[in-house]
Amino acid sequence: MSVFTLDVKTMDIKAKQKYEASFNYLGQAMTSAFEKASDTRKKEIGNYIKCLNEMYEYTNNIETKLIKQDYENDTTFRRKRVQQARLVKKNGR
């Protein structure tokens, strides 16, 4: 069994692909186990699938927030946004 450690800030494309592939593998394993399980076991596996989905959503939300934060802190785009905001405020549009 392997444990996944994750630093979203330093994830490059290969690390992101590995991360996505790992979650896909776990999801496929859980769904096949769910299909073969008895009724009592299905509830447990369903809870594991729900937890796995929440972990995936959480890490993607963190990544999205970091991308948005980088965009907002980017000086080139920041200057343009400030200029546009001033024009809107001045012209009332």
Backbone torsions as a table, in degrees:
resi	resn	phi	psi	omega
1	MET	NA	132.5	179.3
2	SER	-109.4	152.5	179.6
3	VAL	-110.7	136.2	-178.9
4	PHE	-96.3	123.4	170.8
5	THR	-108.8	147.6	-168.5
6	LEU	-144.2	128.0	170.5
7	ASP	-122.5	102.8	-171.8
8	VAL	-63.5	-32.4	-177.2
9	LYS	-65.2	-34.2	-175.0
10	THR	-101.6	10.2	-177.9
11	MET	-74.8	120.8	173.3
12	ASP	-94.0	-172.9	-175.4
13	ILE	-63.1	-42.8	-179.5
14	LYS	-64.5	-41.3	179.1
15	ALA	-65.9	-38.8	178.0
16	LYS	-64.2	-41.0	178.3
17	GLN	-64.8	-40.3	178.3
18	LYS	-64.7	-41.7	178.3
19	TYR	-61.6	-47.3	179.4
20	GLU	-63.6	-42.5	-179.6
21	ALA	-64.1	-38.5	179.2
22	SER	-64.1	-44.2	178.6
23	PHE	-67.0	-37.5	177.0
24	ASN	-63.0	-42.7	179.1
25	TYR	-61.8	-46.9	179.4
26	LEU	-63.0	-40.1	179.1
27	GLY	-63.6	-43.0	178.6
28	GLN	-65.4	-40.9	179.0
29	ALA	-64.1	-41.3	179.6
30	MET	-67.5	-40.6	-179.3
31	THR	-68.7	-38.5	178.4
32	SER	-68.4	-36.5	176.2
33	ALA	-67.3	-37.2	179.3
34	PHE	-63.7	-42.4	-179.0
35	GLU	-65.6	-32.7	-176.8
36	LYS	-90.3	-10.2	-171.5
37	ALA	-80.1	161.2	173.8
38	SER	-76.4	171.8	-175.8
39	ASP	-61.9	-40.3	-179.0
40	THR	-69.4	-36.9	-179.7
41	ARG	-74.4	-28.0	-179.8
42	LYS	-60.7	-36.3	179.9
43	LYS	-64.7	-43.3	178.3
44	GLU	-62.7	-47.6	-179.1
45	ILE	-65.2	-36.5	176.1
46	GLY	-60.8	-38.7	176.5
47	ASN	-66.4	-38.2	176.4
48	TYR	-63.8	-41.7	179.4
49	ILE	-63.7	-41.6	178.5
50	LYS	-61.8	-44.0	178.9
51	CYS	-62.7	-43.6	179.0
52	LEU	-61.9	-41.3	178.5
53	ASN	-64.8	-40.7	178.5
54	GLU	-65.1	-38.8	176.5
55	MET	-62.5	-43.1	-179.6
56	TYR	-63.8	-45.8	179.3
57	GLU	-63.0	-40.5	-179.3
58	TYR	-61.6	-48.5	-178.5
59	THR	-67.2	-35.1	176.9
60	ASN	-68.7	-36.0	176.5
61	ASN	-64.6	-40.0	177.3
62	ILE	-62.3	-45.7	-179.9
63	GLU	-61.7	-42.7	179.1
64	THR	-63.3	-42.8	178.3
65	LYS	-62.6	-39.7	179.0
66	LEU	-66.9	-39.5	177.7
67	ILE	-63.9	-43.2	178.9
68	LYS	-64.2	-41.1	179.3
69	GLN	-64.0	-42.7	177.3
70	ASP	-62.1	-39.9	178.5
71	TYR	-64.0	-43.4	-179.0
72	GLU	-69.2	-29.5	-180.0
73	ASN	-89.1	-7.1	178.9
74	ASP	-68.1	121.8	-172.6
75	THR	-66.2	-35.2	-179.2
76	THR	-62.9	-53.4	-179.2
77	PHE	-70.4	-31.6	-179.2
78	ARG	-63.2	-44.4	178.3
79	ARG	-60.4	-42.7	179.7
80	LYS	-64.3	-42.3	179.1
81	ARG	-64.9	-39.5	178.6
82	VAL	-64.8	-43.0	178.5
83	GLN	-62.7	-42.7	179.4
84	GLN	-65.1	-39.3	179.1
85	ALA	-64.5	-38.9	178.7
86	ARG	-65.6	-42.3	178.6
87	LEU	-62.4	-42.9	179.6
88	VAL	-63.0	-43.0	-179.2
89	LYS	-65.9	-41.5	-178.8
90	LYS	-69.6	-44.1	-175.7
91	ASN	-90.5	-11.9	179.0
92	GLY	74.9	23.8	179.7
93	ARG	-107.2	NA	NA
